[in-house]
Amino acid sequence: MSGPKVVRIVTREELIDICAGHLARVDAALERWIRIGKRNDCIDEAAIAEARKRRDVLAGLIGADRFMDLQKQAPVEEDFLRRDLELRLDGIAAQHAAARSRERREREAASAILAALGKAGASIDPQLEADLKRGDAQATSRALMMLGGKVETSIDALLASKLRGSEAVPTLADWKRGIPEHSDPAIERVELRIAQIGQISEVPHEDDWRARLVEATNAPADLRNLILDSLEVETGRALTAARRRAEVLRVLEAILAEADAAGFDTATWRTDFDTIKVEVLEARSSAASAAIEAHRVTGAANARRNALLEALGGLGYEVTEGMATAWASEGRLVLRSAARPDYGVEVSGAERIQMRPVAFDAGAVGPDPARDIDAETIWCGDVTRLQQNLARHGDALKIEKALPVGAVPLKRVATAGTAQNPGIKAPVRQERTLR
């Protein structure tokens, strides 16, 4: 297969650019994981050190030219950091909500005991009364002991009349069991949502929501249900909105990290994060992503052209300064073989490159067509050497389509005369290194 060929060239420079973008996304995810985790007190220094160690291992893959491994492992690490943070935050939110529920139950129990003491005619110290009203656990224990004495006295007075009947005698334990131990599930859901919103952003309506929770606790059943239904709707919507904004910001931060790695000035994309609408943030993500993709496509095409021209120059084809630019603007380029001036190669395309041997006709006079088969055969050897030259620089050439020798007539290119090699060196690619 030595005729025209369609090849895909992947350069080391292109792979480094791609991997640098992946690593930048991991860095952004790691920074977010640490920032939010510390703010919510759910990540310790040992976990941070372990995460940073994993990041450094990924960076080492680039230095070892293990580009495919990096492209596989970096997205896995990025996703792990996202999911791990969600699990940690869920655990902390559940703890906070449970603590709030315990506090509420303690206040309810203290309020019930205070009412029972008043009903029993007990003399209550003002400080104890104040402590009970705010649900102090120690005050509740002291008041419960006082109430126990009152209950036992009442029981003694009733005992004689109960001995001859079948009615059970009430005990202090019976009274304790009458105090609800569990909060309303609706209240717990609202508490959990308030805690979850607080992990993500400020909660401007928190005081109002908590005041209404207290109101619902002491309200008649119908009013209680009405208040809780309203709170469930409001907190549900607020949590959905907060999570959407947080996710949009997470995506944008990752994209902008890629943009920074690609050399973009991202300052304008980073303004007013806390105030602009979610739709504007999404539009920025789309714009930045499109710019990165266009930049990457252009950069990769330039790298391919430079790599191929440098390799062809090493095989003795006449490569002069400005050829890469001419190829980019015109879409094709013809190079002459210095060893066989009547023949050369035409290259065209960007992502996939077509290469075909050509013959030059100067003034309608060209090489004998009988020599074309030999020229194509020689071109076959050149392609093999071309692959080897590219591989020495960490580049790869994959043949995706090829026609056999003689399958199509050799293309004739009209020229004004035999070009002379001006002796200008082929363009030298700039190798990128990762800091």
C-alpha positions as CSV (number, residue, x, y, z in Angstrom):
1,M,0.0,0.0,0.0
2,S,2.2,2.8,-1.2
3,G,-0.1,5.1,-3.0
4,P,-2.1,8.0,-1.5
5,K,-2.7,7.7,2.3
6,V,-4.9,9.2,4.9
7,V,-3.0,9.3,8.2
8,R,-3.7,10.5,11.8
9,I,-0.8,12.1,13.5
10,V,-0.8,12.5,17.3
11,T,2.0,14.7,18.5
12,R,3.6,14.7,22.0
13,E,2.8,18.4,22.2
14,E,-0.9,17.7,21.6
15,L,-0.9,15.0,24.3
16,I,0.8,17.2,26.8
17,D,-1.8,19.9,26.2
18,I,-4.6,17.5,26.7
19,C,-3.1,16.0,29.9
20,A,-2.3,19.5,31.3
21,G,-6.0,20.3,30.9
22,H,-6.9,17.1,32.7
23,L,-4.5,17.8,35.5
24,A,-5.8,21.4,35.9
25,R,-9.3,20.0,36.3
26,V,-8.0,17.7,39.1
27,D,-6.3,20.7,40.7
28,A,-9.6,22.7,40.6
29,A,-11.5,19.7,42.1
30,L,-8.9,19.2,44.8
31,E,-8.9,22.9,45.7
32,R,-12.8,22.9,45.9
33,W,-12.7,19.7,48.0
34,I,-10.3,21.2,50.5
35,R,-12.0,24.6,50.6
36,I,-15.6,23.3,51.2
37,G,-14.4,20.4,53.3
38,K,-12.5,22.7,55.7
39,R,-15.4,25.2,55.8
40,N,-17.7,22.4,56.9
41,D,-15.2,20.7,59.2
42,C,-15.5,17.4,57.5
43,I,-11.9,16.9,56.1
44,D,-8.7,16.5,58.1
45,E,-5.1,17.1,57.3
46,A,-4.4,13.4,56.8
47,A,-7.1,13.1,54.1
48,I,-5.8,16.3,52.4
49,A,-2.2,14.9,52.4
50,E,-3.4,11.6,50.8
51,A,-5.4,13.5,48.1
52,R,-2.4,15.7,47.3
53,K,-0.2,12.6,47.0
54,R,-2.6,11.1,44.5
55,R,-2.5,14.3,42.5
56,D,1.3,14.2,42.4
57,V,1.2,10.7,41.1
58,L,-1.0,11.9,38.3
59,A,1.5,14.7,37.5
60,G,4.2,12.1,37.4
61,L,2.4,10.2,34.6
62,I,2.9,13.2,32.3
63,G,6.6,13.3,33.1
64,A,6.9,9.6,32.3
65,D,5.0,10.1,29.0
66,R,2.2,7.8,30.2
67,F,-0.4,10.1,28.6
68,M,-3.1,7.5,28.1
69,D,-2.9,6.5,31.8
70,L,-3.3,10.1,32.8
71,Q,-6.3,10.6,30.5
72,K,-7.9,7.6,32.1
73,Q,-7.1,8.2,35.8
74,A,-7.5,12.0,36.0
75,P,-11.3,12.0,35.3
76,V,-11.7,9.2,37.9
77,E,-9.9,11.2,40.5
78,E,-11.9,14.3,39.7
79,D,-15.2,12.4,40.0
80,F,-14.0,10.7,43.2
81,L,-13.3,14.1,44.9
82,R,-16.8,15.3,43.9
83,R,-18.6,12.2,45.2
84,D,-16.4,12.0,48.4
85,L,-17.2,15.6,49.2
86,E,-20.9,15.0,48.8
87,L,-20.8,12.0,51.1
88,R,-18.9,14.0,53.8
89,L,-21.3,16.9,53.5
90,D,-24.3,14.6,53.8
91,G,-22.9,13.1,56.9
92,I,-22.3,16.4,58.6
93,A,-25.7,17.8,57.6
94,A,-27.4,14.7,59.1
95,Q,-25.4,15.2,62.3
96,H,-26.4,18.9,62.5
97,A,-30.0,18.1,61.8
98,A,-30.0,15.4,64.4
99,A,-28.5,17.8,67.0
100,R,-31.2,20.3,66.2
101,S,-33.9,17.6,66.7
102,R,-32.4,16.6,70.0
103,E,-32.4,20.2,71.2
104,R,-36.0,20.6,70.1
105,R,-37.1,17.5,71.9
106,E,-35.2,18.6,75.0
107,R,-37.0,22.0,74.9
108,E,-40.4,20.2,74.4
109,A,-39.6,17.9,77.4
110,A,-38.5,20.8,79.6
111,S,-41.6,22.7,78.6
112,A,-43.8,19.8,79.5
113,I,-42.1,19.3,82.9
114,L,-42.4,23.0,83.6
115,A,-46.1,22.9,82.9
116,A,-46.5,19.7,85.1
117,L,-44.7,21.4,88.0
118,G,-46.9,24.4,87.7
119,K,-50.0,22.1,87.7
120,A,-48.7,20.3,90.7
121,G,-48.3,23.5,92.6
122,A,-44.5,23.2,93.0
123,S,-42.4,26.2,94.0
124,I,-40.0,26.8,91.1
125,D,-36.8,28.8,91.4
126,P,-36.8,31.7,88.8
127,Q,-33.4,30.6,87.5
128,L,-34.6,27.0,87.1
129,E,-37.7,28.2,85.3
130,A,-35.5,30.3,82.9
131,D,-33.2,27.3,82.3
132,L,-36.2,25.1,81.5
133,K,-37.7,27.6,79.0
134,R,-34.5,27.4,77.0
135,G,-34.3,23.6,77.2
136,D,-31.3,23.2,79.4
137,A,-30.6,19.5,79.9
138,Q,-29.3,19.8,83.5
139,A,-32.3,21.9,84.5
140,T,-34.6,19.3,83.0
141,S,-33.0,16.6,85.1
142,R,-33.4,18.7,88.3
143,A,-37.0,19.5,87.5
144,L,-37.7,15.9,86.7
145,M,-36.6,14.9,90.2
146,M,-38.8,17.6,91.7
147,L,-41.7,16.4,89.6
148,G,-41.0,12.8,90.7
149,G,-41.6,13.8,94.3
150,K,-44.8,15.5,93.4
151,V,-46.0,12.6,91.3
152,E,-45.2,10.1,94.1
153,T,-47.1,12.2,96.6
154,S,-50.1,12.3,94.3
155,I,-49.8,8.5,93.9
156,D,-49.8,7.9,97.7
157,A,-52.9,10.0,98.0
158,L,-54.6,8.0,95.3
159,L,-53.3,4.6,96.3
160,A,-56.0,3.6,98.8
161,S,-58.8,4.3,96.4
162,K,-57.0,2.3,93.7
163,L,-56.3,-0.8,95.8
164,R,-59.8,-2.2,95.5
165,G,-60.2,-1.3,91.8
166,S,-58.8,-2.5,88.6
167,E,-57.5,0.8,87.4
168,A,-53.7,0.9,87.1
169,V,-51.7,3.3,89.3
170,P,-49.8,5.9,87.3
171,T,-46.0,6.1,87.8
172,L,-43.3,8.6,87.0
173,A,-42.1,6.3,84.3
174,D,-45.6,6.3,82.8
175,W,-45.5,10.1,82.7
176,K,-42.0,10.1,81.1
177,R,-43.2,7.8,78.4
178,G,-45.9,10.3,77.6
179,I,-43.3,12.8,76.4
180,P,-42.6,12.3,72.6
181,E,-39.1,11.0,72.0
182,H,-39.1,11.6,68.3
183,S,-39.6,14.7,66.2
184,D,-42.0,14.9,63.4
185,P,-40.4,13.5,60.2
186,A,-41.5,16.7,58.4
187,I,-39.6,18.8,60.9
188,E,-36.5,16.6,60.6
189,R,-36.7,17.0,56.8
190,V,-36.8,20.8,57.0
191,E,-34.0,20.8,59.5
192,L,-31.8,18.6,57.2
193,R,-32.5,20.9,54.2
194,I,-31.6,24.0,56.2
195,A,-28.3,22.3,57.2
196,Q,-27.6,21.3,53.6
197,I,-28.3,24.8,52.2
198,G,-26.0,26.2,54.9
199,Q,-23.1,24.0,53.6
200,I,-23.5,25.5,50.1
201,S,-24.2,29.1,50.7
202,E,-25.7,31.7,53.0
203,V,-29.2,30.9,54.3
204,P,-31.0,34.3,54.3
205,H,-34.3,32.9,55.5
206,E,-32.9,30.7,58.2
207,D,-34.1,32.8,61.2
208,D,-37.6,32.9,59.7
209,W,-37.7,29.2,58.9
210,R,-36.5,28.3,62.4
211,A,-39.1,30.6,64.1
212,R,-41.8,28.9,62.1
213,L,-40.5,25.5,63.1
214,V,-40.9,26.6,66.8
215,E,-44.4,27.9,66.0
216,A,-45.3,24.6,64.3
217,T,-44.1,22.6,67.4
218,N,-46.6,24.4,69.6
219,A,-49.4,24.8,67.1
220,P,-52.7,22.8,66.8
221,A,-52.5,19.9,64.3
222,D,-54.1,21.7,61.4
223,L,-52.0,24.9,61.7
224,R,-48.9,22.7,62.4
225,N,-49.4,20.8,59.2
226,L,-50.0,24.0,57.2
227,I,-46.8,25.6,58.5
228,L,-44.7,22.4,57.9
229,D,-46.1,22.0,54.3
230,S,-45.1,25.5,53.5
231,L,-41.7,25.1,55.0
232,E,-41.1,21.8,53.1
233,V,-41.9,23.6,49.8
234,E,-39.8,26.6,50.5
235,T,-36.7,24.7,51.8
236,G,-37.0,22.2,49.0
237,R,-37.0,24.9,46.3
238,A,-34.1,26.7,48.1
239,L,-32.0,23.6,48.3
240,T,-32.6,22.7,44.6
241,A,-31.6,26.2,43.6
242,A,-28.5,26.2,45.8
243,R,-27.4,22.8,44.5
244,R,-27.9,23.8,40.9
245,R,-25.8,27.0,41.4
246,A,-23.1,25.0,43.2
247,E,-22.9,22.5,40.4
248,V,-22.8,25.1,37.7
249,L,-20.0,26.9,39.6
250,R,-18.1,23.5,40.0
251,V,-18.3,22.9,36.2
252,L,-17.2,26.5,35.4
253,E,-14.3,26.3,37.8
254,A,-13.1,23.1,36.2
255,I,-13.4,24.6,32.7
256,L,-11.6,27.8,33.7
257,A,-8.8,25.7,35.2
258,E,-8.4,24.1,31.8
259,A,-8.4,27.6,30.2
260,D,-5.7,28.8,32.5
261,A,-3.6,25.8,31.6
262,A,-4.1,26.6,27.9
263,G,-2.8,30.1,28.5
264,F,-6.1,32.0,28.4
265,D,-6.7,35.2,30.4
266,T,-9.7,34.1,32.4
267,A,-10.2,37.2,34.6
268,T,-13.4,38.4,32.8
269,W,-14.9,34.9,33.1
270,R,-14.3,34.9,36.9
271,T,-16.0,38.2,37.8
272,D,-19.2,38.4,39.9
273,F,-19.4,34.7,40.7
274,D,-21.6,35.4,43.8
275,T,-24.0,37.8,42.2
276,I,-24.7,36.9,38.6
277,K,-27.5,34.6,37.6
278,V,-27.0,30.9,37.1
279,E,-27.9,31.2,33.4
280,V,-25.0,33.7,33.0
281,L,-22.6,31.3,34.6
282,E,-23.8,28.5,32.3
283,A,-23.2,30.8,29.3
284,R,-19.7,31.5,30.5
285,S,-19.0,27.8,30.8
286,S,-20.2,27.2,27.2
287,A,-18.2,30.2,25.9
288,A,-15.0,29.1,27.7
289,S,-15.4,25.5,26.7
290,A,-15.9,26.4,23.0
291,A,-12.8,28.7,23.2
292,I,-10.7,25.9,24.7
293,E,-11.8,23.5,22.1
294,A,-11.1,25.9,19.2
295,H,-7.7,26.7,20.7
296,R,-6.9,23.0,21.2
297,V,-7.9,22.1,17.6
298,T,-5.9,24.9,16.2
299,G,-2.9,24.1,18.3
300,A,-3.0,20.4,17.6
301,A,-3.2,21.1,13.8
302,N,-0.2,23.4,14.0
303,A,1.7,20.8,15.9
304,R,0.9,18.1,13.4
305,R,2.0,20.3,10.5
306,N,5.2,21.3,12.2
307,A,6.0,17.7,13.2
308,L,5.3,16.3,9.7
309,L,7.3,19.0,7.9
310,E,10.2,18.5,10.3
311,A,10.1,14.8,9.7
312,L,9.9,15.2,5.9
313,G,12.8,17.6,6.0
314,G,14.8,14.9,7.8
315,L,14.0,12.6,4.9
316,G,15.4,15.0,2.3
317,Y,12.3,16.8,1.2
318,E,12.7,20.5,0.6
319,V,11.2,22.3,3.6
320,T,11.4,26.1,3.8
321,E,10.4,28.6,6.4
322,G,6.7,29.7,6.1
323,M,5.5,26.4,4.7
324,A,3.5,25.5,7.8
325,T,1.7,28.9,7.5
326,A,1.1,28.3,3.8
327,W,-0.3,24.9,4.4
328,A,-2.7,26.2,7.1
329,S,-4.0,29.0,4.9
330,E,-4.2,27.1,1.6
331,G,-5.1,23.7,3.0
332,R,-2.4,21.9,1.0
333,L,1.3,21.9,0.4
334,V,3.6,20.3,-2.2
335,L,7.2,19.4,-1.3
336,R,9.9,18.4,-3.7
337,S,12.3,15.5,-3.0
338,A,15.9,16.8,-3.1
339,A,17.2,13.3,-4.2
340,R,14.5,13.0,-6.9
341,P,13.7,16.5,-8.1
342,D,11.1,15.2,-10.5
343,Y,9.0,13.8,-7.7
344,G,7.7,15.0,-4.3
345,V,4.8,14.6,-2.0
346,E,1.5,16.6,-1.5
347,V,0.1,16.9,2.0
348,S,-3.3,18.3,2.8
349,G,-5.9,18.4,5.7
350,A,-5.6,19.2,9.4
351,E,-7.1,16.6,11.7
352,R,-6.6,13.8,9.3
353,I,-3.8,14.4,6.7
354,Q,-3.8,13.1,3.2
355,M,-0.3,12.3,1.8
356,R,0.2,11.3,-1.8
357,P,3.3,11.1,-4.1
358,V,3.3,13.5,-7.0
359,A,5.3,14.1,-10.2
360,F,6.4,17.6,-11.4
361,D,5.7,18.8,-14.9
362,A,7.9,21.8,-15.9
363,G,6.6,23.4,-19.0
364,A,4.4,20.3,-19.8
365,V,7.5,18.1,-19.6
366,G,7.8,15.7,-16.7
367,P,9.3,12.4,-15.8
368,D,8.6,9.3,-17.8
369,P,5.3,7.8,-16.4
370,A,7.0,4.4,-16.5
371,R,9.1,5.6,-13.5
372,D,5.9,6.5,-11.5
373,I,5.7,3.0,-10.0
374,D,9.2,3.2,-8.8
375,A,8.5,6.6,-7.3
376,E,5.5,5.2,-5.4
377,T,7.6,2.3,-4.1
378,I,10.2,4.6,-2.9
379,W,7.5,6.7,-1.2
380,C,6.5,3.5,0.7
381,G,9.9,3.4,2.3
382,D,9.7,7.1,3.0
383,V,6.5,6.6,5.0
384,T,8.1,3.9,7.1
385,R,11.1,6.2,7.9
386,L,8.6,9.0,8.5
387,Q,6.9,7.0,11.2
388,Q,10.3,6.2,12.8
389,N,11.4,9.9,12.7
390,L,8.1,11.0,14.3
391,A,8.4,8.3,17.0
392,R,11.8,9.5,18.0
393,H,10.1,12.8,19.1
394,G,7.3,11.0,20.9
395,D,4.9,11.5,18.0
396,A,2.8,8.8,16.3
397,L,1.6,8.3,12.7
398,K,-1.3,5.9,12.1
399,I,-2.3,5.0,8.6
400,E,-6.1,5.0,8.4
401,K,-6.5,4.5,4.7
402,A,-4.0,3.6,1.9
403,L,-4.3,2.6,-1.8
404,P,-1.9,0.1,-3.4
405,V,0.9,1.1,-5.8
406,G,-0.6,1.9,-9.2
407,A,-4.2,2.0,-8.0
408,V,-4.5,5.6,-9.2
409,P,-2.4,7.5,-11.7
410,L,0.3,9.6,-10.1
411,K,-0.8,13.2,-9.7
412,R,1.1,15.6,-12.0
413,V,1.9,19.1,-10.6
414,A,2.7,21.8,-13.1
415,T,5.7,24.0,-12.2
416,A,7.5,26.9,-13.9
417,G,10.8,25.1,-13.5
418,T,12.9,23.1,-11.1
419,A,12.9,24.8,-7.7
420,Q,16.2,25.2,-5.9
421,N,16.4,24.4,-2.3
422,P,17.3,27.7,-0.5
423,G,18.8,25.8,2.4
424,I,16.5,27.2,5.1
425,K,16.1,24.8,7.9
426,A,12.7,23.2,8.7
427,P,10.7,24.7,11.4
428,V,11.6,23.4,14.8
429,R,8.8,22.5,17.2
430,Q,8.8,24.1,20.7
431,E,8.5,21.3,23.3
432,R,6.3,22.1,26.3
433,T,7.3,21.1,29.7
434,L,5.1,20.8,32.8
435,R,6.0,22.9,35.8
